[in-house]
Amino acid sequence: MSPPVSASRGRLWAAGILGLLAPLAPSTASAQSPYSVEDILSAPFATDLIAAPAGAAFAWVRYDRGVRNLWVAEGPEYVGRRLTNWTEDDGQDLSQLRFTPDGRQLIFVRGGGPNRSGEIPNPRSDPEPATQMVWVAGLDGTSRPLAEGSSPTIAPDGRTLAFLNRGQIFTLTLDGSAPPGPLLRIRGSAGSLAWSPDGGRLAFVSNRGDHAFVGIFSLDEGSVRYLDPSLDRDGSPTWSPDGTAIAFIRVPNEGAQLPFSPLRSALPWSIRVADPATGEARDVWRALPGRGSAFQAMTGPSLIWLASDRLVFPWEREGWHQLYSVPVAGGPATHLTPGEFEVESVLPSPDGESVYYASNADDIDRRHIWRVSAEGEPAALTSGNGIEWNPAVTRDGVLAYLAADGRTPAHAEVDAGGERRPFVDGFMPDAFPFESLVEPQQVTFESEDGILIHGQLFLPPVSVEGGRHPAAVFFHGGSRRQMLLGWHYMRYYHNAYALNQYLASRGYVVLSVNYRSGTGYGLEFREALNYGARGASEYRDVVAAARFLAERDDVDASRVGLWGGSYGGYLTALGLARNSDLFAAGVDIHGVHDWNMVIRNFVPSYQPETREAFARLAFESSPMAWIDGWRSPVLLIHGDDDRNVPFSESVDLIESLRRRGVEVEQLVFPDEVHGFLLHRNWVTAFERSAEFMDAHLRGTPATGGARP
């Protein structure tokens, strides 16, 4: 098919700008990194930090070259120590940490969740099937498996544990007096387990496809009551401190809305409070039409019942994802966090009087920790050139969080007595190239339609010969993500940041692009008009990134490559398909190539033939629609147990590229999932990516079609 006017205009622009730059000779230096991919991926990664509800202790998960273990730090010294003793890179995640009420034991889950066939991730292809198990570990170092399942929730007495097993609710006792067994059988799939303060009732969500109920199971009566059942989607059940009421969120169905399309408004959502004894409920707050009428969940609890009988919730009325509160009795909402910034990592304080959160307030491309009261008096608790997220607070007010900066990877820190320090001294291995890393620069540039785009620019170190360098443009996945001015708080993008650093060390100018439809810059930016399957408007940001680099006197515009994973793989493929004249090569990691196929992966009921106009536009927004223009070489990387982007996306693409004579390389990981679980697979993927970039961008490309 013929490219639209904008693509043709892009080629004319490229020809002009490259002609102007031609007299300047490119740098032909073959830069060698002072470190390896293995070295820069050697640093541990910390995640899932929590505080004990009693006593003085913190716990978190730490990855060390793929080996996962629990770590703890107990007061008053708060010196981190390893609690569990797994020793292999086996791909079995640790997650869903919960302290028992006395703070002396940790409940957690080992292993990933099942795919649609019921298979647990087994990236090592072990002969024995992998399992997802609930475990318990004492702070004395003992640990044992409890039962197959996930989502553990501990009763207030610390004795009974509720958990999920294939969508059903099970219980057991930690002392072994009651073995694992089903608590009740319900239709649909259960989730969001929440014990009442007295432990006599268990709230849950019953998801039934096109609707969802909030239910209450009474242990004494052995019966279920659904709260004000409706035709909508109810969720986020939250008990009052005294257990006499329960609040939940009600979201009307929007059957016509499909994923990867902008949603700026919807049928307004509401907050309801119910009497668990009768099931009767009432509205206490309802979103206004327009901005904020479409519900967007918060990282952390989306509904918090404070001791002052105010409910804290997220709302986007002002165009930013922020916190509001409303009296349980009803009334107008109070804006707790006003300003042009976003809020995430929300945590209620132990006394129930305030809320901790992470935000990019006053520092749009970083995160810092804040605290706000129920009435709205935000106070910054961290600041500077670092990045802080995932706050955790002990009963006596000791604050900890996860932290990173441009050179220091993710780790756990404590702020005791106003002095912040890592829980673990010398946590970076000797091989980690701390001194060799570069500090990314914050940059902005405009797309052709005037949208301001943020990015992070990684320049080669001064030791690398000057002149014109090859360049690599990185696109994150999601697309609901934001890359930052430092190591990222998500493991996938923590690793991506490492590859950007590594490419810079090899002489590349690297531009990481926060394209439209990502988070961090407000509702209108996230819900960009015509993005994704509705027109791929974010592709303008891809071309704008090429223009930004071409205008620099340290970049050879004939040697610009693309790389990214998932949604970033989609934009990489789209760039190569629509503008092989601008992009000399690309690394496409489990990318989206046909929206109609990927949407069905998330919405199995989607039938393109019944939505002809939408399906046509979705295909035209896909790389496969532009395949005839693809000339530049590409490396495809994919795991064949991918639960997000079907493996068939890469299978179909490589067939089409081969038929057109395009140079294509492949790297396949059998039994690996979307966010690679094995550390060695990350190392292999990034080594191959760097080798591929070097082969095609370190000099005049031998393939990829005619260039201006």
TAZIZI-V777359 format. One record per backbone hydrogen bond with DSSP energy under -1.0 kcal/mol. CO is the residue of the C=O (numbers start at 1). NH is the residue of the N-H. If there is no record, write none. Layout:
co/nh
CO/NH
CO/NH
This chain:
co/nh
4/8
5/9
6/10
7/11
8/12
9/13
10/14
11/15
12/16
13/17
14/18
15/19
16/20
17/21
18/22
21/24
29/31
36/40
37/41
39/42
45/63
47/61
50/59
56/75
57/52
58/73
59/50
60/71
61/47
62/69
63/45
64/67
67/64
69/62
70/83
70/84
71/60
72/81
73/58
74/78
81/72
88/90
93/111
95/109
98/107
100/103
104/139
105/100
106/137
107/98
108/135
109/95
110/133
115/118
119/115
122/125
132/149
133/110
134/146
134/147
135/108
136/144
137/106
138/141
142/138
144/136
147/134
150/164
153/162
155/158
159/174
160/155
161/172
162/153
163/170
164/150
165/168
167/190
168/165
169/183
170/163
171/181
172/161
173/176
178/173
181/171
189/207
191/205
194/203
196/199
200/219
201/196
202/217
203/194
204/215
205/191
206/213
207/189
208/210
211/208
212/234
213/206
214/227
215/204
216/225
217/202
218/222
223/218
225/216
232/212
233/251
235/249
238/247
240/243
245/240
246/274
247/238
248/272
249/235
250/270
251/233
254/257
260/533
269/287
270/250
271/284
271/285
272/248
273/282
274/246
275/279
279/228
280/275
282/273
285/271
290/293
299/346
304/312
306/309
309/328
310/306
311/326
312/304
313/324
315/322
316/319
319/523
320/322
321/343
322/315
323/336
323/337
324/313
325/334
326/311
327/330
334/325
339/341
342/360
344/358
347/356
349/352
352/307
354/349
355/372
356/347
357/370
358/344
359/368
360/363
363/366
365/485
367/388
368/359
369/381
369/382
370/357
371/379
372/355
379/371
387/404
389/402
392/400
394/397
398/394
399/415
400/392
401/413
402/389
403/411
404/387
405/487
408/405
411/403
412/423
413/401
414/421
416/419
419/416
421/414
423/80
429/432
432/434
433/436
434/437
441/457
443/455
445/453
447/450
451/447
453/445
454/514
455/443
456/512
457/441
458/510
461/464
468/27
469/556
470/509
471/561
472/511
473/563
474/513
479/481
481/519
484/486
490/494
491/495
492/496
493/497
494/498
495/499
496/500
497/501
498/502
499/503
500/504
501/505
503/508
504/507
509/472
510/458
511/474
512/456
513/515
515/518
522/526
523/527
525/517
528/531
530/537
531/534
532/535
532/536
536/539
537/540
538/541
539/543
540/544
541/545
542/546
543/547
544/548
545/549
546/550
547/551
549/552
552/555
554/469
556/559
559/471
560/584
561/473
562/587
563/475
564/589
565/568
566/570
567/571
568/572
569/573
570/574
571/575
572/576
573/577
574/578
575/579
579/582
579/583
585/562
586/635
587/564
588/637
589/566
593/624
594/597
594/598
595/599
596/600
599/603
603/606
607/610
608/611
611/615
612/616
613/617
614/618
615/619
616/620
617/621
619/622
622/625
623/626
626/629
627/630
633/586
634/665
635/588
636/667
637/590
638/669
639/642
646/649
647/650
647/651
648/652
649/653
650/654
651/655
652/656
653/657
654/658
655/659
657/662
658/661
663/634
665/636
667/638
669/640
669/672
672/641
674/676
678/682
679/683
680/684
681/685
682/686
683/687
684/688
685/689
686/690
687/691
688/692
689/693
690/694
691/695
692/696
693/697
694/698
